[in-house]
Amino acid sequence: MTKLLPLFRITAVLEGLSYILLLFIAVPIKYLQDDPQFVKMLGMPHGLFFMAYIVLAVMLGAELKWPNRTLFIVLVAAIIPFGTFYIDKKYLRNENA
């Protein structure tokens, strides 16, 4: 097992959680209540988790010799709500064995 895998799994969960909070809580509050405070509060951490997810995905993909298709799916999952949770279940849990 690679040392990057646990770090990537944690980053994937944090990225997914921050994205869901941003999309389904902060953005509706911003537009329905005209209060951008939560978007400002969640935007920066989400951006950092997103960039870390992309970098770690590329590094892990190279280390585990993922096919290009798998790497593409893992990268695209970062922009789909709940996508990182799917990636963790489908691709990453099996790598622990």
Secondary structure, DSSP 4 states (H G I P E B T S, - for coil): --THHHHHHHHHHHHHHHHHHIIIIIHHHHHHS--THHHHHHHHHHHHHHHHHHHHHHHHHHHHT--HHHHHHHHHGGGSTTHHHHHIIIIIGGGG-
